[in-house]
């Protein structure tokens, strides 16, 4: 059994209009929400074996805040540039290339692609992945390369304002 946790980046800042979309940082709320959501995963006794992120600044920072709560280091985050503004195919490719030894991976990316991908995985539908939302599924597979065609089981959906 392997598990995938997809996480939309935390709330980003629009304070610097001169920055490209790719380079936008997190705002204060985003910096608070990411550790809070990471701790909700820890409360569920979830162990994440690999953190995989879009290379955009806000996604990288969200992943860094999560991995810190899990006792890891930001240098261990696997950056996948193709996850920036990705559609479902890029998510499937990133998952297929995940470390085989990992049983649970976390993917950090962006809307609208992350919502589209979440809705493709199971019969559970969400209108929109809010910032720092977490959508998790499980698949009875031994290798990440089998994830795309495997039947997925909805695990849970959570977001900062849910509690």
N, C-alpha and C positions, 0 to 999 in steps of 0.2 A: 504494500500500500504506500502510495506517495501522495503528498499533499502540496497544493499550490495556494499561496496566499497572495492575492493581488491588492496592491495598495496605491491609491491615487496620492500624488504628492500633497503635502500640507499646503495651507493657504499661502499664497505668494504675494509679494509686495508689488504695487504699481507706482511706488513713489518716484522712481527714476525713469522718466519717459524716454531718456536717451539710451536705455539698455534694450538689447534685443530680447525677444520673448525667451530665447534659449538661456539667457544670462540673468533672468529675474530671480532674486533671492526670496527666501521665506519672510513673511511679516511676523510680528510678535505672536499673533494667534497661532500661526503655523508652527513656530518654535515651541509653543506650549502644547499644541495638539499632538504632535508626533510622539514625544515621550509618553504622553497619556495613552495613546492608542497602543504603543509598544507594550506598556504595562498591562493593558487589557488582555493582550495576547499571552503575556507571562502569567496572568491570573488564570488563564485557561490551561496552564501547564504546557504550552506549545513551545517546542524547541525548533528554531529555524536553523537549518544547516547551511544555507547559502542565501545571500542577499544580492539580488540582481537589479540593476537600476538603469534607467535612461541616463544619459550623460548630461542632460540639462541640469543647471545649477539647483533648481528647486527640488527636483527628484533626488539628486545626489545628496542634498542636505537632509531631506526627509529620511532617506536610507541611513545616513550617518547617525541621525538621532535615534533611529530604531536600533541599529547595531550596537550603539553605545549602551542602551538599556539592556541588551542581551549579553553584555560583557565582551563584545567583540571590538574590532578596530575598523575605522573607515577605510583603511588600506585593503581590507579583505572584501570590500564590495566589488562585485563583478559589474563593470560598466558595459552597457550594450547601447551604442549610439542609435541603433535602429528602433529602440523603444521610444525615442522622442517622436511624439505625434504619430504613434504606430497604429496600425490596424491589426486585426486578429492574426494575420499571417506572421507578423513580426513577433507577436507574443508566443505563438506556437514554436517558431524557430528558436527563440531564446530559451524556452522550456526544454526543447529537444537537445540543446547544447549545455544544459545544466550539469553540474558535476554528478556523476552516477552515484557516488557515495552519499549524496544528500537525499534524505527522505522527505524533508519539507523545505520548500524554497519560498522566498518572498520576492515578488516583482514590483518595482516602483515605476509608475509611468503616469500618463496624462489622459485627460478627456479630449475628445469624445471617444477615442479608441479603447480606453480601458473599460468604459461602460458597455461598448459594443462587444468587447471580448467577454466580459462577465456574463452578458445575456446570451452568449453563444454556448456557454459551458453546460448549463442545466436548464430545467424548465422554470427555475426561479428567475423572475424578471425584475429589474430595477429601472426606474426612470432615469436616474442620474447618480453617478458615484460622486458624492460630495467630497470636498477636499479632505484628505487623510482617511477616507473610507477604506474599509477592509472587506474583501469578498473572498471566501475560502471554499475550496472544493477538494475532494479526495478522489483518487483513481486507483483501482486495483491493478497496478502495473509494477513491473520490476525495473524497467528502463524508461528514462524520460522520453526517448524517441517514440515510445508507444502512446504518449499522452494524448496527442491530437485525435486519434481514432478510438481511444478508450471511452467507456461509459464513465461519466463523472457523477459524483454524488455531492450535492450541495452540503456544505458544512455549516457555515454561518456568514452573516453580513453584519457589520458594525460600522459606526461612524461617530465622530466626536459629540454631536448633539443628541445622540440616541439615549444617553443617560444623564 
